[in-house]
Amino acid sequence: MNKAKTFIQKITEGIQEKKGKNIVIADLTAIDDTICNYFVICEGNNPTQVAAIADSVSEYVRKETNEKPFGIDGLRNAQWVVMDYSDTLVHIFLPETRDFYQLENLWADARLTQIPDID
């Protein structure tokens, strides 16, 4: 398994640990001039769960890959938290915020992979 796939697997495990739902991985590697190679998008039911998912992702990734996010934004109101891992951005939304921004649809050429919910 290559480094990017392993990295995304650890992010996914961190999301699933806190029951994050509707996980989508957007592979942007085939698109020129993007800000990163991958988006990992998911949602939590409420701000407390969104923040817990961010903590879990941070912990899983650090423990397994020794990487820390360059920045985390949005924790104050926890409607949309973004974690910046340079080549990978993790977006954790409340459902209504995700519906509003529809990040998955911004890059029509991205290859999207849906991860089934656990439960």
C-alpha positions in Angstrom: 0.0 0.0 0.0 1.5 3.4 -0.9 2.0 6.1 1.6 -1.0 8.2 0.5 -3.4 5.3 0.7 -2.1 4.3 4.2 -2.5 7.9 5.3 -6.0 8.1 4.1 -6.8 4.8 5.7 -5.7 6.2 9.1 -7.8 9.3 8.6 -10.8 7.1 7.7 -10.2 4.9 10.8 -10.1 8.1 13.0 -13.4 9.2 11.5 -15.1 5.8 12.0 -13.9 5.6 15.6 -16.2 8.5 16.4 -19.0 7.2 14.2 -18.5 9.8 11.4 -20.8 9.2 8.5 -20.9 9.6 4.7 -17.2 9.5 4.2 -16.1 10.5 0.7 -12.5 10.5 -0.6 -12.0 12.9 -3.5 -8.9 12.0 -5.5 -7.7 15.2 -7.1 -4.3 13.9 -8.4 -5.4 13.9 -12.0 -6.5 17.5 -11.9 -4.0 20.4 -12.5 -3.7 23.3 -10.1 -5.5 21.9 -7.1 -4.5 22.9 -3.5 -3.9 19.3 -2.5 -4.1 15.7 -3.8 -7.0 14.4 -1.7 -10.0 15.6 0.2 -11.5 13.4 2.8 -15.0 14.6 3.6 -17.4 13.4 6.3 -20.0 14.5 8.7 -21.0 14.4 12.4 -24.5 14.8 13.8 -23.7 17.8 16.1 -20.8 20.2 16.9 -19.6 18.0 19.8 -19.3 15.0 17.4 -17.6 17.1 14.7 -14.9 18.2 17.2 -14.5 14.6 18.6 -14.0 13.3 15.0 -11.3 16.0 14.5 -9.5 14.9 17.7 -9.8 11.2 16.7 -8.4 11.8 13.2 -5.5 13.8 14.7 -4.7 11.0 17.2 -5.0 8.1 14.7 -2.8 9.9 12.1 -0.2 11.0 14.7 0.0 7.5 16.3 0.3 5.6 13.0 2.2 8.0 10.7 3.8 10.5 13.1 2.2 13.3 11.1 0.5 16.3 12.7 -1.8 18.7 10.8 -0.3 22.0 9.7 -3.5 23.6 10.9 -7.0 22.9 12.1 -9.7 25.5 11.5 -13.3 25.7 12.5 -13.3 24.1 16.0 -14.9 27.1 17.7 -18.3 26.6 16.2 -17.6 23.1 14.8 -20.0 23.3 11.9 -17.1 22.7 9.4 -13.7 21.7 10.6 -10.8 21.6 8.2 -7.6 19.7 9.0 -4.6 20.6 6.7 -2.2 17.7 6.2 -0.6 19.5 3.2 -1.4 16.9 0.4 -4.6 15.9 2.1 -7.4 18.1 3.5 -9.9 16.6 5.9 -13.3 18.3 6.0 -15.7 17.4 8.9 -19.2 18.9 8.5 -22.5 19.1 10.1 -25.0 17.6 7.6 -26.7 20.9 6.8 -23.4 22.7 6.3 -22.1 20.0 4.0 -25.4 20.1 2.0 -24.9 23.9 1.6 -21.3 23.8 0.4 -21.4 20.5 -1.6 -17.6 20.2 -1.8 -17.9 16.9 -3.6 -19.4 18.7 -6.6 -16.7 21.4 -6.8 -14.3 19.3 -8.8 -16.3 17.4 -11.4 -13.2 15.6 -12.6 -12.3 14.2 -9.2 -12.5 10.5 -8.6 -14.8 10.0 -5.7 -14.7 7.0 -3.4 -17.5 6.4 -0.9 -16.6 4.6 2.3 -19.6 2.6 3.7 -20.8 3.7 7.2 -20.0 1.3 10.0 -23.1 0.1 11.9 
